[in-house]
Amino acid sequence: QVQLVESGGGLVQPGGSLRLSCAASGSIFSIYDMRWYQQAPGKQRELVAGINNGGSTTYAVSVKGRFTISRDNAKNTVYLQMNSLNPEDTAVYYCNADVRTYRGVNNYWGQGTQVTVSS
């Protein structure tokens, strides 16, 4: 009943920027924590950034100071502004959220969006 749809990925040169978006839709009562994960080829999926419904944020050490997570609660959307990108940021980025529906609180994943940093 809940879909998370990411957008905004693509190819960018080192030092460039991208902004990812993730919109949640469906029978949503409320959304609690929202997160972005990255999964590089051959590696495990790792948490990049998280934001709760009060706006408090957390970041992985590798992206702190370069990435900014934000959310628009009216639009059920979370964003990831990525600046000063480097090739090590190349990965599929997944949106994740804890969502309350009539079935209770469950965790949902988006389908992922590819980010490639290369010259």
Backbone hydrogen bonds in HBPLUS format (Angstrom, degrees):
<---DONOR---> <-ACCEPTOR-->    atom                        ^
c    i                          cat <-CA-CA->   ^        H-A-AA   ^      H-
h    n   atom  resd res      DA  || num        DHA   H-A  angle D-A-AA Bond
n    s   type  num  typ     dist DA aas  dist angle  dist       angle   num
A0027-SER N   A0001-GLN O   3.26 MM  26  5.89 139.6  2.43 132.3 141.2     1
A0003-GLN N   A0025-SER O   2.89 MM  22  5.32 160.0  1.93 147.2 153.1     2
A0025-SER N   A0003-GLN O   2.89 MM  22  5.32 149.8  1.98 149.0 157.9     3
A0005-VAL N   A0023-ALA O   3.01 MM  18  5.36 160.6  2.05 141.2 146.7     4
A0023-ALA N   A0005-VAL O   3.03 MM  18  5.36 157.1  2.08 142.4 140.2     5
A0007-SER N   A0021-SER O   2.85 MM  14  5.26 140.2  2.01 148.8 151.6     6
A0021-SER N   A0007-SER O   2.88 MM  14  5.26 161.8  1.91 148.3 151.2     7
A0010-GLY N   A0114-GLN O   2.92 MM 104  6.12 117.5  2.32 140.2 157.7     8
A0116-THR N   A0010-GLY O   2.91 MM 106  6.11 170.4  1.92 154.1 154.5     9
A0012-VAL N   A0116-THR O   2.87 MM 104  6.29 157.1  1.93 164.9 172.0    10
A0118-SER N   A0012-VAL O   2.94 MM 106  6.29 147.8  2.05 151.1 159.7    11
A0016-GLY N   A0013-GLN O   2.94 MM   3  5.49 151.7  2.02 144.3 146.0    12
A0015-GLY N   A0085-LEU O   2.62 MM  70  4.90 171.6  1.62 151.9 155.0    13
A0085-LEU N   A0016-GLY O   3.08 MM  69  5.50 174.7  2.09 153.9 154.0    14
A0018-LEU N   A0082-MET O   2.93 MM  64  5.24 150.1  2.02 143.4 153.0    15
A0082-MET N   A0018-LEU O   2.76 MM  64  5.24 170.9  1.77 179.2 177.0    16
A0020-LEU N   A0080-LEU O   2.88 MM  60  4.97 164.3  1.91 142.3 141.5    17
A0080-LEU N   A0020-LEU O   2.91 MM  60  4.97 149.4  2.01 136.6 138.8    18
A0022-CYS N   A0078-VAL O   2.86 MM  56  5.27 132.3  2.09 155.9 166.3    19
A0078-VAL N   A0022-CYS O   2.95 MM  56  5.27 154.5  2.01 144.9 151.3    20
A0024-ALA N   A0076-ASN O   2.87 MM  52  5.42 165.8  1.89 159.1 164.0    21
A0028-ILE N   A0026-GLY O   2.94 MM   2  5.58 132.1  2.17 106.5  92.1    22
A0029-PHE N   A0100-ARG O   2.69 MM  71  5.35 163.0  1.72 164.0 163.7    23
A0030-SER N   A0100-ARG O   3.33 MM  70  5.18 153.5  2.41 130.1 134.5    24
A0100-ARG N   A0030-SER O   2.75 MM  70  5.18 173.6  1.76 160.9 163.0    25
A0032-TYR N   A0098-ASP O   2.79 MM  66  5.33 168.4  1.80 166.9 169.6    26
A0098-ASP N   A0033-ASP O   3.02 MM  65  5.60 156.8  2.07 161.2 166.2    27
A0034-MET N   A0051-ILE O   2.89 MM  17  5.44 161.6  1.92 155.6 161.3    28
A0051-ILE N   A0034-MET O   2.84 MM  17  5.44 151.8  1.92 160.7 168.2    29
A0035-ARG N   A0096-ASN O   2.74 MM  61  5.01 156.1  1.80 156.4 157.8    30
A0096-ASN N   A0035-ARG O   2.95 MM  61  5.01 148.3  2.05 143.6 142.6    31
A0036-TRP N   A0049-ALA O   2.88 MM  13  5.38 158.2  1.93 156.7 158.4    32
A0048-VAL N   A0036-TRP O   2.79 MM  12  5.51 164.4  1.81 152.1 152.8    33
A0049-ALA N   A0036-TRP O   3.26 MM  13  5.38 158.1  2.32 139.8 143.5    34
A0037-TYR N   A0094-TYR O   2.81 MM  57  5.06 160.5  1.85 149.9 156.4    35
A0094-TYR N   A0037-TYR O   2.83 MM  57  5.06 153.6  1.90 133.3 142.4    36
A0038-GLN N   A0046-GLU O   2.83 MM   8  5.39 153.9  1.90 151.8 159.7    37
A0046-GLU N   A0038-GLN O   2.80 MM   8  5.39 167.2  1.82 154.9 158.0    38
A0039-GLN N   A0092-VAL O   2.85 MM  53  5.25 144.4  1.97 143.6 155.3    39
A0092-VAL N   A0039-GLN O   3.04 MM  53  5.25 170.5  2.05 133.2 132.6    40
A0043-LYS N   A0040-ALA O   2.99 MM   3  5.36 158.2  2.04 139.8 137.3    41
A0060-ALA N   A0048-VAL O   2.83 MM  12  5.10 150.4  1.92 150.8 145.0    42
A0050-GLY N   A0058-THR O   2.96 MM   8  5.19 153.1  2.04 139.5 142.8    43
A0058-THR N   A0050-GLY O   2.94 MM   8  5.19 146.0  2.06 143.1 145.7    44
A0052-ASN N   A0056-SER O   2.98 MM   4  5.54 152.5  2.05 148.6 157.1    45
A0055-GLY N   A0052-ASN O   2.98 MM   3  5.35 161.7  2.01 112.6 118.6    46
A0063-VAL N   A0060-ALA O   3.13 MM   3  5.65 154.4  2.20 113.1 120.1    47
A0064-LYS N   A0060-ALA O   3.15 MM   4  6.20 128.5  2.43 150.7 165.0    48
A0066-ARG N   A0063-VAL O   2.90 MM   3  5.39 160.3  1.93 137.0 141.0    49
A0067-PHE N   A0063-VAL O   3.00 MM   4  5.57 157.8  2.05 161.5 160.7    50
A0083-ASN N   A0066-ARG O   3.03 MM  17  5.15 153.4  2.10 131.7 139.7    51
A0068-THR N   A0081-GLN O   2.81 MM  13  5.03 150.4  1.90 142.4 151.8    52
A0081-GLN N   A0068-THR O   2.83 MM  13  5.03 164.7  1.85 155.9 153.0    53
A0070-SER N   A0079-TYR O   3.21 MM   9  5.23 156.2  2.27 129.6 133.4    54
A0079-TYR N   A0070-SER O   2.77 MM   9  5.23 167.7  1.79 149.2 150.8    55
A0072-ASP N   A0077-THR O   2.81 MM   5  5.31 161.8  1.84 155.9 161.3    56
A0075-LYS N   A0072-ASP O   3.03 MM   3  5.44 139.5  2.20 107.9 118.9    57
A0077-THR N   A0072-ASP O   3.23 MM   5  5.31 169.9  2.24 139.8 142.1    58
A0076-ASN N   A0073-ASN O   3.29 MM   3  4.82 155.0  2.36  91.1  98.5    59
A0089-ASP N   A0086-ASN O   2.82 MM   3  5.61 165.9  1.84 129.2 134.1    60
A0090-THR N   A0087-PRO O   3.08 MM   3  5.52 165.0  2.10 114.2 118.4    61
A0091-ALA N   A0115-VAL O   2.97 MM  24  5.51 145.9  2.09 146.8 157.6    62
A0115-VAL N   A0091-ALA O   2.87 MM  24  5.51 161.5  1.90 159.2 165.4    63
A0093-TYR N   A0113-THR O   2.83 MM  20  5.28 174.1  1.83 148.2 147.3    64
A0113-THR N   A0093-TYR O   2.89 MM  20  5.28 144.1  2.02 136.2 147.4    65
A0110-GLY N   A0095-CYS O   2.92 MM  15  5.17 149.8  2.02 148.1 147.0    66
A0097-ALA N   A0108-TYR O   3.03 MM  11  5.42 154.0  2.10 144.8 151.3    67
A0108-TYR N   A0097-ALA O   2.89 MM  11  5.42 158.9  1.93 155.0 162.2    68
A0099-VAL N   A0106-ASN O   2.87 MM   7  5.55 164.7  1.89 167.5 165.0    69
A0106-ASN N   A0099-VAL O   2.96 MM   7  5.55 159.4  2.00 150.9 151.7    70
A0101-THR N   A0104-GLY O   2.91 MM   3  5.31 165.2  1.93 146.4 146.1    71
A0104-GLY N   A0101-THR O   2.99 MM   3  5.31 165.3  2.01 116.9 118.7    72
